[in-house]
Every structure is written in C-alpha cells, then in structure tokens.
C-alpha cells in the first residue's frame, strides 16, 4: 500500500447522494426501507430453507447463498451510510473504506457468478429432469457455490489492492455515499491505465460472460416451456421466467452501465443512482421474485408461523 495513503490520509469524506438536505432525508428513508425489507425477506428465506426439509433442494441451497450475500452486500454499503446520516458525520477511516470497498466488490462479484449457476440449475431441472438429481448432486452444489464465493472474493481482492496502492496525493473527498471503487479511483493522481485494464478484464469475465450463459440457459428453458401442452402451466412458467429475467436484467444492466461504459461518459450523479439500484433495490427484490412468490415457500412460511404460535401458546400455558 502506498506510504502516502497510509500516513497522510487517515479518513475519507463522503459528499453523499445529493447536496440538497431535503433529498438527503428522502434518500435516507428510502435506503432504510430497502435495507429493512432486504433483511426481512432474506432472513425469512434462509430460515425456511434451513428449517423445512422439503426445501432441502439445490435450488433453495443456491437461493440461501444468494440471500446471505445479499444481506452482506447491502449491509457493507448501506449501513455505514445510514449510520453517518444519523450521527451527522460523513467520514470513514482509510481501513474502513478499504474494507467497505472489498466486501461490496466481493459480494457483487460473487452474485454475478452465482446467478449464472442458478440459471444453469434451472436449465437442468426443466430441460433434463430425469438426470437432475445426478447432475446437481450435493457435492456439485457445494463446489459450485464455493467456487462462486472464492471467485468473487479473489477478484475483489485484486481490484481493491490495485486501487488502494496508488497515490492519492492527499485527496480525501469522495463524491459518493460509499467507497465505490470508481469514485475512489477518481482521487488517484497518477497514471491509472494498468488498474483500469485489470478492472476491464475482471468486469468482462464477471458481467457479459455470466449474462450470456444465463441468456443461453433461459433460451433452452423457454423452448421447453413452449412444448408444455397445458396453457395454464405454460403461462405460470412464463411468468416465473419473466420475473427471474427482470431481476437479472436489472442487476447486470446497471452493473454493465457502471463498469463497462465508455470513458467519455462520466456522470457521478448518475453513477450514484445506478449504484443505489444494484446495492439496494436488487437485493430487496431477489427474495420476493425468486422465492416468496413460490407456493412451496409460502407453505413453508405458514408452517413456520404455525409452529412458532403453537410453541408460544404452550410456553404461556405452562406458566
């Protein structure tokens, strides 16, 4: 790490989402609501996936992984921002900024890989159902999920170290509400072409390629759906696929527009809005779109609520 960064810059200052106090309050309320809904939805999904044996399947195993990283992803970015607003501060330590940048990148990169794995899982389940238990066995599921986490963590480490080892020449004001890597990179006062090349290669590997695999998987899935004779079954399948694809397009679309846009386009205000979408909105929608709309999850949630009610009644009656 560059000595100048470590000795001179001990804290960074955030300019926040906007300079208008009224809009800052609105942004705070929206971010708080998104964060609370994200926590609630993902915790419910993880709980029912663990407690209900009927949901011990590859699909819900991957969804539980997605929920875990969504909680971590949103917490790493939004929690410091919310805490700063409440405390009236707008600073973060150098080490805190490095940690925030790393965990945000790691969770986002892991999600890019995991979504493609989930799309492949759905492809096998729908297009090759007889061999599904063999292809997506427990060992393969654990290995692919672990591979997603390792890939995301490693690429995030490479990007974070590459940026923070550069000299900032004492610049410490970040025009953002979080330690987003592109916002920090704008503070660098030396040549960044090498770092930008590294980020470009990683972005290509984690954004267009997984999205292409997802599109191919869903193309085969849709072709199988078209062969369903039941009109009701076909419409339900189309509805599910459309919901899944809408979340995928929202997540990858915003990430692509952020990390693979032409260098001539540089609007920091737009970047803040885009970051808010894939940091806050997408993690909030994931459990709703992928799971809480499913009949299996609704039944599991009802069972869990009934079980807790019975336990509460039995405890109160024994007193």
N, C-alpha and C positions, 0 to 999 in steps of 0.2 A: 504494500500500500504506500502511496506517495507520502513522503515525510511532511510535505506542506499541508496536505489534507488532514493528517493526524494531529499536527501541532497547532496550526493556525485556526482551522475550522473545527470548533467543538460542538456547534449547534447549527442547524439549518432553520430558516424562517419560511413558513408557508404563506403565500398570498391568499390562499383559499380558493373556493369555487368562483366567487364573484366579489367585487369591491363594494357592492350595494348591501347595506346591513339588512334591509327587508328581505332581499333574495337569499341572504345567508341564513336567515331564520327559516325560510321556506325550505331551503336545501337541507338544513339540519333535520327538520321534521320528516321530510321525505326519506332521507337516509336512515333515520332512526326507525321509521316504519318498515322500510325494506329490510333492515338488519333484524328486527324482531320477528318479522314474518319468515325470513330465511332461517333463523334459529329454530323457530317453532316447527315449520314444515319439515326441515331436515332431521331434527331430533325425533319427531314422530315417525318418520320413515325408517330411521336407524333402529328405533325401539321395536317397531312391529316386525321388521325384518329379522331381528335377533330373537324376539320372544315367540313369534309364530312359526312353528315348524313347517307349515305349508309354504312359507315364503323362503325356505332354505334352498333356493334355486340359483343358477348362475346369474340370471337377470337381476334379481334383488341383491345378490352379492356385489355386483358391479354398481348398482344404484346406491348401496350403502357406502361404497367407496366414494362415489360421486358426492353424496351428502356430506361425508367427512371433509373432503377437500373444499367443498363449497362453504362450509362453516369456517374453516381455517382461512380460506381465501378472503371472504368478506370481513372476517374479524381482523386480519392483518392490515387491511386497508381502511375500513370504515371506523373501527373502534378508536384508533388514535385521533382521527378527525373529529369524532363526536366528543371525545374527552377534551380535546383542545377547545372546542366551542363552549362546553360547559365551564371549563376553568378560565376561559378568556385568554388563554395562551395560544400562540401559533408557532411554537418551536418544537424541534425534535433533535435529539443528540445525533452525532455522526454515526455512532454504533447502532442507535435505534433506527436511523434512516437506512443503514446498510441491511439490518435485519428485516425491516419492512419491505425493502426492495426485493430482497432474496425470497422471502416467503410468498409475496404476491406473484413474482415470476414463477416460482416453483409450482404453486397451486394452479396458476393459469396454464402453464406448460403441461402439467400432468393431466388437466382436464382435456386439453387438445388431443392427447393420446388416448385417454380413457373413453372419450366419446366415440372414437373410431372403433375401439374394441367392443363397445356396447352395440354399435351398428352391426359389426360382424356377428356378434352373438345373436341378434335378432334375425339376421340373414340365415344363419344355420338353423335356428329354431323354426322358421317359417318355410324355408326352401328345402331343408333336409331334416325333417323332424325325426325320422327313424334313427338317424345316426347322431342326433343331437346330444344324447347323454354320453356317447363315446367321445365325440369331438370336444365338447365343452365339459370335460370331467373336472373334478375338484382340483387336481394338480395343475391343469392348464389354466383354470380360472385364477388360481393363486399366483401362478407365474406371470400371466399377462397383466394382472393388476399390479403386482410388484414391479414389473418392467415399466409400467406407466409412471409409477411413483419415482423410480430410480432415474428414468429419462428426464422427467420434469425437474427433479432436484439437481441433477448434474448440469443440465443446460442453464438453469438459473444461476448456479454457482459460477459457471464460466462467464456469463454475462455480467453478473454483479461485480466480480473481481476485476473484469476487464474495464469497467467504467470507473470504479472507485479507486483504482490505482493511478488514474490520470490526475494531473494537476488542475485544481480549480482556481488557483491564484487568488484565494481569499473570498471568492464569490460564495455567498451562502443563502441567497434569497431564491426560493423555488416557486415559480409561478404555477402552482398546482395545489391540490388539497391532500396529496400523498406523495411519497417518494417514488414516483413513477420514473422508470429508467430514462425515458426520453426527456423528461423535464430536468432531471439531474444532468444528463448529457449536455444540455444547453449551457450549463455553467462552466463546462470544461474550456480552458483557454489554450489548449494545444491541439495538434492535429488528431482528429478522431476517425480517420479513414479506416484504420485497421479494426477498431472496435465496431464501426458501422458495418464492415464486411462480415465480422463474426456474427453480429446480430442479424444481418440479412440471411446468412446461411441457416442459422437456427430458426429464424422465422419461416423460411421456405420449408424446412423439414417439419415444422410443427403446425403450420397453418394450411397451405394449399394441399399438401400431400395427404394428411388425415382427412381433410374435407373431401378430397377426390375419392378416397376409399369409402367414406360414408355415402357419397352420391352413388357410387357403383353398387354398394350393398343395398341401398334403398331402391335402386333401379330394378334389381333382381326381386326384391320383396314386392314391389308394385306389380311386376309381371306375374308373380304368383297370386297376388290378390285378384287380379283381373280374371284369373281362372276359377275363382270361387263362384259356385252356381247360385248361392243364396244372396239375394240383393241386400238383405239386412246385414249379413255377415260382411259383405264387401264394403258397405257404407261405414260400418264400425271400424273395419281395418283401415280404410282410407282416412277416417277421422283421426285415428291414433297416429298413423304415419305423418299426416299433415301437422299434427301438434308437435311431434318429435322433430320434424324437419324445421318447423318455425323457430324452435329454440336453437337448433344447430346453426341455422342461417343468422339468427340474431347474434349468437356468440362469435362465430367465425367471421361474420361480416364486419362487426365492429372491430375485432382484433386485426383483421386484414387491413381495414381502412386506417388503423392506427400505425401498424408496424411495417406495412408494405406500400405505403402511399409514396408518391413522387416527392423528392426532396424540395421541389419548388413550392409544394403546398405545405404551409406551416402556420396553422391557426391554433394557438394554445387554448383559446376558449372552446373551440370545437373539440379539441383533444380531451379537455376536462369532461365534457358531456359524454363523449364516447367511452371514456374510462369509467364513468358512473354507470353506464349501461352494462358493461361486461363485468364490473366489480360488484354492483349491487342488484341490478334488475335480473340478469340471467340466473345467478344463484337462487334468487327468490322464486323464479318461475320453474326451475328444474324439478323440485319435488311435486309441484302442482301438476305439471304437464306429464312427467314420466310415471308418477306413481299414484298420487292422491285421486286421480281420475279413474284409476283401475278398480274394478269390482273387488278383486282379491284384497287390495289394501284397505278398502272401505270396510269389508267384512272383518279383517284383522283388527282395525282400529276399534270397531264396535265391540269385538270380543275383549280387547284390552280394557276398554272403558267399563264393560260389564264386570270383568274380573276385579278391577280396582274398586268398583262400587260395592261388590259383594264383600271384599276384604275390609273395606272401611266400615260397612254395616256390622260385620262380625266382630270387629275390634270395639266398636261403640257399644254393642250389645253386651260384650263380655265385661265392660266397665260398669 
